[in-house]
Amino acid sequence: MGTAAGVVALGFLVVLELVARRYGLQGPLTCQVRELVLPPKSGPLLYAGMALMLVVCTWRQRFIAVGVAIGLDVAFLLARWAFGVETTGGHPFGNGALWVILGCGVIAVTRRTGPERVLLLKGVGLGLLLVAGRKAGDTWLLITSETRPVVLDQYVATADHALGNPSWLVGRIVTATGSFGFNFLDFVYGQLAVAAVVVALYQLRNVAAERRFPAHHLVRTFLVIGLFGPGIYMIFPVVGPIFAYGDGTEYWAGVTLWSETHSTGHWAVADLWPATLPPVNTPHPMPFDGITPRNCMPSLHTAWATAIFIHSRKGPRTLRFAGTFWLIATLTATLGFGYHYGVDLIAGVVFTLTIEAALRAHDRGWERSGIQLVAYGTTVFAGLLLSYRYLPLEMAGHPWVYGPLLLLAMASVIYGYVRTTRPWEPKATPPHRPEARPEPVPVTDGPPT
């Protein structure tokens, strides 16, 4: 199963590389190879991938790997400084982690045999998939901007009236918090992958001792979300309120949300976000630039944060608290930064629960309850997209009817997921206690007194 998944993932990356080349873009494989030498775009992500790989290693091997990675990063940093290489647009560290991951792959092939080789290769593949998944997502976003010249923001914004236009409301709140609120949420929003690795490391903490991976863990869900999510972008292209209803260069206390060199104001309907609610007019597809990603429907940041929340439920109290915090903060950031509409978030939650249900149902052999849950989640998700596209005026005209219906649809999938998967959880067996033996009755010769 793991080999088949790796082959499928590699084939997908090759296809994505070829498609990107067709549009004159750098594909995920090219971007990854360049980071062997050039400053990486995400140094923390490369170290997170290395941390995932190290779950299969002993503590001694982990310390050696981290030391080698740091030493290589220092060498790269000194070499760039000596030759005057700029690191603008990238991180000064991260190359060492990538070299360590690849080096462990070479060691697995040349120095390991049998189960030890398989386990180390699985660890290397897990670390590389995390990094490659990020590169594949970036390439997908570029492809959406190249291949989808029109966007459906007017439909989504109109449907969002049923929820009370939450992006406009939260956007004003974030504006009121000033630079502190913006920088805090921006950090949470940008380090979502690192938060996922923390939860995944807890789930995989016993891999080195047990010499096997658990049947289901967070990394699987993250990768499947990243695989299917961008496909929905191609079907339902949306750029978000800050671009479709703003000038794309909103400021919070002097902090620029989007580069001034990429102003999309002349493509927007009007400069309305977040100060003025959009009017309720007959929506229609609108042309947009060839740069801004069409990455709103569904909200994958919401999807990934929901997955983190779900998988953190089995951890200790600190991890459960962190999962809840990251979900709330991510939802706030996606709305408050103007990246998503409220209906995007509802679709993202349903999307994640359906994928989680499918992965867990697959592990159990597709029992009837699992098939029903996946079919129901898929139906609700498709119904949401169809309603956003073909019923936005009705939804905006009757918010007290359609708003609760949208929330009820999401809540029904949540309820179905909890009710269906709860019996799937392994039952905790109480520790065996030996039966107490009765104490022997002393034998006396005389009659009792």
N, C-alpha and C positions, 0 to 999 in steps of 0.2 A: 504493500500500500504506500509506504513512504517513497519507494523508488518510483512508482507510477506518478505520484504527486510531484516529485522533483522533475521528472521528464516533462510533465504537462506544464509546469511553471517555466522551465527552460524554453520549451517550444513557444509559449506565450510571449516571453521576452524577445525571442528571435523575430517573431511576427511583428511585434510592436516596434522593434528596431527597424525592420524593413519598411513599415508604414511611415515611420518618422523620417526615414531617409527620402522617401518619395516626396515628402513635403519640405525637404531641405532642412530638417531638424535633426538634432542629435538624439539618438535613441538611448534607452536606459543602459544598454551594455557599453556603448561608447562613453557615456558619462561616468560609468563605474570604473572603466579602465583608466580614464584620464585622472581619476582621483588617486591612483597609485603614486603619482608624482605631483600633480597640481594641487593647490589648496582645496580641500574638500568643501562642499557647500554646507555640510552638516557634520561637524566633528563629533558632537555628542551622540548622534545616531550611529556613527561607526563604532564608537566605544560601546554603545548599547548592544549592537550586533555582536561584538566580541564577547560581551558579558553573557549573552545567550549561548554562544558557543561553549563557553567555559563551564557550563553546568555539567558537561560530561567529563570534566577533568578533575583531578585531585587538587587539594589545596596547594601542594607544592608546585604543580604544573600551572595553576592559576597565577601564583605569585611570579613565576618565571615569565609567563606570557604578558602580564601587565608590565613588568619591568622592561621587557624587550620592546613593547609598544611605546612606552614613554621614551625609552632611549632612542628609538627610530624617529619619533616626533621631534625630539631635541635636535637630532642630526639634520632632519629636513629644515627645521627652523633656522639653524645656523647656516645651512647652505643657501637658503633664500636670502638671508640677511647679507651673506658674503657676496652674492651675485646681484643684489638689489632687486629681487623678485617681489612684486607687490602681492599682498593677500587680499586685496579689495574684492568683495563679493564672495569670499570664502572664509573658512576657519583656519587659524594657524596650526591646528592639530587635527589628528584623525587618520593621517596616512599610516602611521605606525600600527593602529588597530586593524586596518584593512590588510596590511602585510602579514600580521600575525594570523589572521583568519585564513588567508591563502596558504601560509606556511604550515598551519596545522592540517590543511587539506593534503598538502604534499607529504607530510609525515604519515598521515593515515594511509596513503596509498603505498608508500615505500617502506615504512617501518612497523606497520601494524598488520595483524592478520585476524581472520575470523570475526567473532563478535566485537572485539575491541576496535577493529577497523570500521565496522558498520556503525558502531555507536559514535565514534569520532567524526565520521563523515556526515552522520545525521546532525551533529552539533554544528559542523561547518556549514552545512546546507541551511540550517535554521538561521544562523547569523547572516549569511549572504542573502537569504530570502527577505529578511527584514530590510536590509539596505536596498536590495534590488526592487522591493515593493515600493519604496519611496521614490526611486528613480522612475519606475514605471508609471506611478501616479503623476509625477511632474510631466512626463512625456504625453500622457493621456490629456492633461490639461491643455498643453500646446496644440494637440491635434483637435480638440474641441473648438478652439478659437479659430483654427484654420479651416475647418470643414463645416462649421455651422454659422453662416453669415447673419442669420436672424435669430432672435431670442424671444422667449415667451414670458418675459417679466410682467407685462401688463396683465396677463391672465392670472399669474400667481399673486400679484399685488392686489388685484380686485378680489380674488378669493380670500386673501388675508384679512379683508374687512370683517369676515365672519368671526375672526379671533380678536378683533379690536386692534389690528395693526401693531403687534407686539414689537416689531423691529423699531418703529418710530418711538414707542414708549421707552424701551430699554436704551435706545440711542440717546435720548435726552437725559436719562439717568446717568449713563456713562459720561456724557459731556459734563454733567454737574459735578462729578467726582474729580475732575481735573486730571492732571498728569499721573497722580498716584493710582487712580482707578484704571486708567488706560494701561500704564506700564505693568500693573499687577495682572490684569486680564490678558495682556499681550504675552506675558511670560507663560501663563497657563495654557493659552491657545497654541503657542509655538512649541511647547515641550510635551505635547500629547503622546508622542511615540516613546519618549523616555519614561513617562508615567506608566505606559503599557508594559514596558520592559520590567519595571519594578514588580508589577503584579505577576508577570510571566515568570520572573526569577523565583518568586515565592512558590508558584505552582510547580516549577521544575527543580526545586531545591533538593529533591531526593534522587535525581536521575543518576548522579555519579555513584551513589551507594547501591541503588537497585539495578543499575545497568540497563535501564529501559526508560522510555518516555511514557508519560500518562496518555490515556486514550484521547483525551480532549483537553486543550489548553488555549489560552488567549491568543497566542500567535497564529494559530489556525484561523480563528475568527477574523483577526485583523487582515490576514492575507486574502481571505475570501471576500471580505468587504471591499478591499482595494481592487480585487479582480473584477467584480460585477458592478460595483458602484459607478465607475466612469462610463460603463455601457449605457446606464440610464441617462447620463449627461448627454449622450448623443441623441437619445430619443426625446428628451425634454430639456433643451438648452436654456439656462437661466443664468444671468450674471450677478444678480443681487441688488438690493435697494441702493447701496452707496454709489453704484455705477449707473443703474438704470434711472434712478431718481435723485442723483446727486452729481457733483462734479468730479468725484473720484479722488479728491484731495482734501478731504475733511480734516480739520485740526481739533485736537483736544489739548488745550493748555500748551500750545507750541509744538506738539508732537504730530508729525505728518503720518497719516495712515497709509497713504499710497504715494509713490514717487511723483514729484512734480513734473518729471519728464514724461509721465504717462497719464495725462489728464484726459478723461473720457467725457468731459462735460458736454461737448457738442454732440455726442451720441445719445445723451440722456433725454428722457421725456421732458423733464424740467428739473430745476435745482430745488427739490422739495425735502430731501431727507437730511436730518431728522426733524426739521422745524415744522413742516407743513404736511398734513396727511394727503396722500394722493387722491385725486377725484375718482368718483365711480363713473366711468365712461365705458362704452363698448370697447373691449380690448381687441387688439390685433397684433400679429407678429411684427416686431420692429427690427430693422437692421442695426448691427452693432459692429464695433471695430474688430480687427483681426488679431488682437493681442490679449484681451481680457478673457480668462478661462470661463467657460459655461459650466460652472461646478457647484450649482446650488441645489438641484433637485435630484436625489435627496441630499440632506446635509450629512456628509460623511464624517465631519468632525463630531456631530451629534451621534452618529452611528458608532464610531470608535469609542467615544466617551461612555455610551450606553454599554458597550461590550466590556469596558473596564469596570463599570459599576457591577455588572452581572458576575464577572469572574472574581471580583474582590469580596463577594458575599461569604465565601467559605474561608476567608482569611481571619487573622486576629482583629481585634477591635480597631487598632490603628489603621490597618489596611482597609477595613470597611469604611472607616471615616474618610480616608483619603480618596477612595473610589466615589463616595457620595459628593465630596467637595469638588473633585475634578469634573463630575458630571454637571453640577450646578454652575460652576465657573465657566465651563465650556459653553453651555447653553446661553449664559449671559453674554459671553464674548461674541458668539456667532451672531446674536441679535444686536448687541450694543455697538459692534463695529460696522454694522450695515452689510454684513456678508451674506445674511440669509433672511428669509421671511419666516414667519411663524409656521406656515404650512410645510415648509421644508423640514423643520424639526420633527413634526409629527410623522412625516414620511420616513425620516431617518430612524426613528425609534422602531416603527413597524418593520422596516427593512432589516434592521439588526436582529430583532427577535425571530424573524423568519429564517435568517441564515443560521442563527444559533440553533434553532429547532431542527433545521435540516442536517447540520453537522452531528448533532446528538442523536437524531433519529437514524442516521447512517451507521453510527457506531453500534446501535442496538438492532440493526438488521431490518429497519423500516417496518416497525410494528404499526398496527392500525392507528393507534393514537398519534404516533409521530407523523404519519402520512396526513391525517386529518388536520393537525396543527399547521403543517407546512402549507397545505392547500388553502387553509383559511387565511393565514398570513399573506400568502401570495395574492389571494382574491382581494383582501382589504387594501393591500398596497396598490394593486392595479386600479381598484375603485377610487382611491385617493387621487391618483394621477389623472384619471378620466374626469373626475369631478372638477379638478383644478383647471382642466383644459376646456371642458364643455359646459360647466355650470357656474362659472365665476360670478356672473351677474346675479343669478338667483341666490348664490351664497352671500354676496354683499348686500342684497336687498332684504334678506331674512337672517340677520346674524344670530338672533336668539334661537333660531331653529338649527341652522347649519353649524354654528360654533360648537354647541353641545354635542351635535352628531359627530363632528370630527374628533372631539375629545373622547366620546364614547367608543368610536371605532378603534382608536389607539388603546383605550383602556381594555377593550374586549380582547385584543391580541395579548396584552400584558397578562390579563387574567387567564386566558387560555394557555399561555406559556407556563405560568407558575403552576396551574392546576395539572397540566400534562407532565411536566418535567419533575415535579416534586416526588412522585412515586419512583422515578428513575434513579434517585439518589441512593447510593449504597447505604444499607442499614448498618448502624454501628452495633457491633456485637459486644455485649458486656463481658468483662474479663472473667475467666473461669475461676471459680472458687471451690476448693475441695469441700465436700460435705463434712459437717462436724460429726464426729463420732461420739456416741453417748459415753459418759464416764462410767467405768465399771462400778457396780454396787459392791461395797465391801461385804464379805461373808463373815458372819459371827456364829459362834457355836451355841451361844445361849439364846434364850427368848428375848425379844425386844423389850427394852425398859421404857 
